[in-house]
Amino acid sequence: MTAKVILNPYSARWDAGKRQPEMEAALRAAGVSFEVVRSEGPEHGVELAAQAVQAGFSPIVAAGGDGTISEVVNGMMRAAGKGTPPPLGVMPLGTANDLVNNLGMPTDLEGAARLIAADRRRPMDLCQVNERYFVNNAGIGLEPYVTSIQARMTKVRGIFRYLLATLTAITHNPQWTIKLAWDDGEFEGPVTLVSIGNSPLTGGIFYTVPHANVFDGKLTFVYGYLPSRGKILRVLPQTMKPGEGNYVEHPAVHEVHCTWLKVSVSPGSPAHADGELFSLDATELDYRIHPAHINILTHPA
């Protein structure tokens, strides 16, 4: 079969486009038969992935960062409907490459190409918010507020951009009132953030949902309320700890495993899925999990 590689040249502030020859050389060296197509703007990757599935390409390879992967997965699901889409491969060309790091996959192009060539398929959970799918994480409140700030930063590059945007957002200290309902629980009151995870790591350094597992069939989310800038700043270093000492140990922060989550928020909040803002004023959100719904080319279990 021939792989369709969907390259987002904008990933990592246009570095992905510059690395196309390197990526193609790695795929050829690994013995992968492929065709490359470049996306030309936001959401174009969705259209290209849907066309690739309909044309019979397999696997579909996302070449870019987590936003690129998200667009490709949404396109694959659009084309597959209720069926099973072709397997997903990744050539990591993004800034943080969160999903790749969460799964322990190679971050170098040669290793990634060899993993695609090996064709080892592992069923991975797929998450959904309203009509949009995501594979790594989503959020409302402070987390996408940070995303909206870092998206406007044009002179800062790399992981430091996420940290600087976080500190800027904390100084603004936005607050929301929220109503949550899930399988066996509910909550209503003030919140600072709600982070929904298929995997624990986001933004390259933050473990916002530290016990999320992309293979456990569960939707995992964290919610909490920290009223002051000082309290948020004191907790911030704990979000960077993957294990013991993570911020979910704080008494004002709660982590829940479920299969569905309904959210009502006031005032409207920014909302993101896989780091891509899909609303700046979301008020009603419906999250769900599709266990083992998409095959990713990764290491065996």
C-alpha positions as CSV (number, residue, x, y, z in Angstrom):
1,M,0.0,0.0,0.0
2,T,1.0,3.6,-0.5
3,A,1.1,6.0,2.4
4,K,-0.3,9.5,2.0
5,V,1.8,12.0,3.9
6,I,0.0,15.2,4.8
7,L,2.6,17.8,5.6
8,N,1.8,21.0,7.4
9,P,4.6,23.3,6.4
10,Y,3.7,25.9,9.1
11,S,4.3,23.5,12.0
12,A,7.1,24.7,14.3
13,R,6.9,28.1,12.8
14,W,7.6,26.9,9.2
15,D,10.4,24.6,10.1
16,A,8.3,21.6,9.0
17,G,8.2,22.9,5.4
18,K,11.9,23.4,5.4
19,R,12.5,19.8,6.6
20,Q,10.4,18.2,3.8
21,P,13.5,16.9,1.9
22,E,14.9,15.4,5.2
23,M,11.5,13.8,5.9
24,E,11.2,12.3,2.4
25,A,14.8,10.9,2.6
26,A,14.0,9.2,5.9
27,L,10.8,7.6,4.5
28,R,12.7,6.4,1.4
29,A,15.5,5.0,3.5
30,A,13.0,3.0,5.6
31,G,11.4,1.6,2.4
32,V,8.1,3.4,2.7
33,S,6.1,3.9,-0.5
34,F,4.5,7.3,-0.2
35,E,3.0,10.5,-1.7
36,V,3.3,13.9,-0.1
37,V,0.7,16.6,-0.1
38,R,1.1,20.0,1.7
39,S,-1.7,21.7,3.5
40,E,-2.3,25.3,2.6
41,G,-4.1,26.8,5.7
42,P,-6.1,26.0,8.8
43,E,-8.3,22.9,8.5
44,H,-7.0,22.1,5.0
45,G,-5.4,19.0,6.5
46,V,-8.9,17.7,7.4
47,E,-9.9,17.9,3.7
48,L,-6.7,16.3,2.5
49,A,-7.0,13.4,5.0
50,A,-10.6,12.7,4.0
51,Q,-9.6,12.7,0.3
52,A,-6.7,10.3,1.1
53,V,-8.9,7.8,2.8
54,Q,-11.5,8.0,0.0
55,A,-8.7,7.4,-2.5
56,G,-7.6,4.2,-0.7
57,F,-4.2,5.3,0.7
58,S,-2.9,3.5,3.8
59,P,-1.5,4.5,6.1
60,I,-2.3,8.2,6.5
61,V,0.7,10.0,7.9
62,A,0.5,13.3,9.7
63,A,3.7,15.3,9.2
64,G,3.7,18.2,11.7
65,G,2.7,18.8,15.3
66,D,-0.2,17.9,17.4
67,G,-2.5,20.3,15.6
68,T,-1.6,18.5,12.3
69,I,-2.4,15.1,13.8
70,S,-5.7,16.4,15.0
71,E,-6.7,17.7,11.6
72,V,-5.6,14.5,9.9
73,V,-7.6,12.4,12.4
74,N,-10.7,14.5,11.9
75,G,-10.4,14.1,8.1
76,M,-9.9,10.3,8.5
77,M,-13.0,10.1,10.7
78,R,-15.1,12.2,8.3
79,A,-14.3,9.8,5.4
80,A,-14.6,6.6,7.4
81,G,-18.0,7.4,9.0
82,K,-18.9,4.6,11.3
83,G,-16.2,2.4,9.8
84,T,-12.6,1.9,10.9
85,P,-10.2,4.4,9.3
86,P,-6.8,3.3,7.9
87,P,-3.9,3.4,10.4
88,L,-2.3,6.6,11.4
89,G,1.4,7.3,11.2
90,V,3.3,10.3,12.5
91,M,6.4,12.2,11.3
92,P,7.0,14.5,14.2
93,L,7.7,18.0,12.9
94,G,6.0,20.1,15.5
95,T,7.2,22.2,18.5
96,A,6.0,20.0,21.4
97,N,5.0,16.7,19.7
98,D,3.0,15.8,22.7
99,L,1.3,12.7,21.4
100,V,4.6,11.3,20.2
101,N,6.2,11.9,23.5
102,N,3.2,10.5,25.4
103,L,3.4,7.2,23.5
104,G,7.2,7.0,23.7
105,M,7.6,7.1,19.9
106,P,10.7,8.3,18.2
107,T,11.1,12.1,17.9
108,D,13.7,11.8,15.1
109,L,12.5,11.4,11.5
110,E,14.6,8.3,10.8
111,G,13.2,6.5,13.8
112,A,9.7,7.6,13.0
113,A,10.0,6.4,9.4
114,R,11.2,3.0,10.5
115,L,8.2,2.8,12.9
116,I,5.8,3.5,10.0
117,A,7.6,0.9,7.8
118,A,7.2,-1.7,10.5
119,D,3.4,-1.4,10.3
120,R,2.8,-2.3,13.9
121,R,-0.8,-1.3,14.7
122,R,-2.1,-0.6,18.1
123,P,-5.7,0.4,18.7
124,M,-5.9,3.8,20.5
125,D,-8.7,5.6,22.2
126,L,-10.3,8.5,20.3
127,C,-11.9,11.4,22.1
128,Q,-14.6,13.8,20.9
129,V,-15.9,17.2,21.9
130,N,-19.1,18.2,20.2
131,E,-18.4,17.3,16.5
132,R,-14.6,17.5,16.8
133,Y,-12.3,14.6,17.5
134,F,-9.1,14.8,19.4
135,V,-6.3,12.3,20.3
136,N,-4.2,14.0,23.0
137,N,-6.0,16.6,25.1
138,A,-8.6,19.3,25.2
139,G,-9.6,22.0,27.6
140,I,-11.6,25.0,28.6
141,G,-10.8,27.8,31.0
142,L,-7.2,28.8,31.7
143,E,-5.6,26.2,29.5
144,P,-7.1,27.4,26.1
145,Y,-6.8,31.0,27.4
146,V,-3.1,30.3,27.4
147,T,-3.4,28.8,23.9
148,S,-5.1,32.0,22.7
149,I,-2.2,34.0,24.0
150,Q,0.7,31.9,22.7
151,A,-1.0,31.8,19.2
152,R,-0.4,35.6,19.0
153,M,3.2,35.3,20.0
154,T,5.3,35.7,16.8
155,K,8.7,36.5,18.2
156,V,9.0,33.7,20.7
157,R,9.8,30.1,19.6
158,G,9.9,26.6,21.0
159,I,8.6,25.3,24.4
160,F,9.4,28.6,26.1
161,R,6.5,30.2,24.2
162,Y,4.1,28.0,26.1
163,L,5.6,28.8,29.5
164,L,5.6,32.6,28.7
165,A,2.0,32.5,27.6
166,T,1.1,30.6,30.8
167,L,2.6,33.2,33.0
168,T,0.9,36.0,31.0
169,A,-2.5,34.2,31.4
170,I,-2.0,33.8,35.1
171,T,-1.4,37.6,35.5
172,H,-4.8,38.1,33.8
173,N,-6.4,35.6,36.2
174,P,-9.7,34.9,34.3
175,Q,-12.4,33.0,36.2
176,W,-15.5,31.1,35.1
177,T,-18.6,29.5,36.7
178,I,-19.1,26.0,35.5
179,K,-21.5,23.1,35.7
180,L,-20.1,19.6,35.1
181,A,-21.9,16.3,34.8
182,W,-20.3,12.9,34.2
183,D,-21.1,9.1,34.5
184,D,-21.5,9.1,38.3
185,G,-20.9,12.7,39.5
186,E,-21.6,16.4,39.1
187,F,-20.2,19.7,40.1
188,E,-21.3,23.3,39.9
189,G,-19.3,26.3,41.0
190,P,-16.3,28.6,40.2
191,V,-13.4,27.1,38.2
192,T,-9.9,28.0,37.0
193,L,-9.6,25.3,34.4
194,V,-11.0,22.0,33.1
195,S,-8.5,19.9,31.3
196,I,-9.6,16.8,29.4
197,G,-7.0,14.2,28.6
198,N,-6.5,11.2,26.4
199,S,-2.8,11.5,27.4
200,P,-1.1,13.3,30.3
201,L,1.4,15.7,28.6
202,T,0.5,18.9,26.9
203,G,2.5,21.9,25.7
204,G,5.7,19.9,26.0
205,I,6.1,20.5,29.7
206,F,2.7,20.4,31.5
207,Y,1.1,17.2,32.9
208,T,-2.4,18.7,33.2
209,V,-4.1,15.3,33.3
210,P,-1.3,13.1,34.8
211,H,-3.2,9.8,34.9
212,A,-4.7,9.9,31.5
213,N,-4.0,6.8,29.4
214,V,-4.7,6.6,25.6
215,F,-5.3,2.9,25.8
216,D,-7.5,2.5,28.9
217,G,-10.9,3.3,27.3
218,K,-11.5,6.2,29.7
219,L,-11.9,9.9,29.4
220,T,-9.9,11.5,32.1
221,F,-10.4,15.1,33.2
222,V,-9.2,17.5,35.9
223,Y,-11.0,20.5,37.3
224,G,-10.1,23.0,40.0
225,Y,-10.5,26.4,41.4
226,L,-7.6,28.6,42.6
227,P,-8.9,32.1,43.2
228,S,-5.7,34.2,43.3
229,R,-2.7,34.7,41.0
230,G,-0.4,33.8,43.9
231,K,-2.1,30.4,44.5
232,I,-2.0,29.6,40.8
233,L,1.7,30.5,40.6
234,R,2.5,28.3,43.6
235,V,0.7,25.3,42.0
236,L,2.2,25.9,38.5
237,P,5.5,24.1,39.1
238,Q,3.5,21.0,40.2
239,T,1.8,20.8,36.7
240,M,5.3,20.0,35.3
241,K,5.7,16.9,37.5
242,P,4.6,13.6,35.7
243,G,4.2,11.6,38.9
244,E,4.3,12.2,42.6
245,G,3.9,15.9,43.6
246,N,1.6,16.7,40.6
247,Y,-1.0,19.5,41.1
248,V,-3.9,17.0,41.2
249,E,-2.7,16.3,44.8
250,H,-3.8,19.8,45.8
251,P,-7.1,19.7,47.7
252,A,-8.7,22.2,45.3
253,V,-7.9,20.1,42.2
254,H,-9.8,16.9,41.2
255,E,-9.0,14.2,38.7
256,V,-11.9,12.0,37.4
257,H,-12.0,9.0,35.1
258,C,-15.2,8.6,33.1
259,T,-16.7,7.8,29.7
260,W,-18.6,11.1,29.1
261,L,-18.6,14.7,30.4
262,K,-21.1,17.5,29.8
263,V,-20.0,21.1,30.5
264,S,-21.9,24.3,30.8
265,V,-19.7,27.4,31.4
266,S,-20.3,31.1,32.1
267,P,-19.1,33.4,30.8
268,G,-18.2,31.8,27.5
269,S,-14.7,30.3,27.5
270,P,-12.0,29.6,24.9
271,A,-12.0,25.9,24.1
272,H,-9.3,23.9,22.4
273,A,-8.8,20.3,21.1
274,D,-5.2,19.1,20.6
275,G,-3.9,22.7,21.0
276,E,-6.2,24.1,18.3
277,L,-8.8,26.7,19.3
278,F,-12.2,25.8,17.9
279,S,-14.1,28.4,19.9
280,L,-13.3,31.6,21.8
281,D,-16.7,31.7,23.5
282,A,-17.9,28.2,24.2
283,T,-20.8,27.7,26.6
284,E,-22.0,24.1,26.1
285,L,-19.6,21.2,25.5
286,D,-20.1,17.5,25.2
287,Y,-17.1,15.2,25.6
288,R,-17.0,11.4,25.0
289,I,-14.6,8.6,24.4
290,H,-14.5,6.0,21.6
291,P,-12.3,3.2,23.0
292,A,-9.7,1.6,20.7
293,H,-11.2,3.3,17.7
294,I,-8.1,4.2,15.7
295,N,-5.0,2.2,14.9
296,I,-1.7,4.1,15.4
297,L,1.6,2.9,14.0
298,T,3.6,2.7,17.2
299,H,5.5,0.3,19.4
300,P,3.7,-2.9,20.4
301,A,2.1,-3.1,23.8
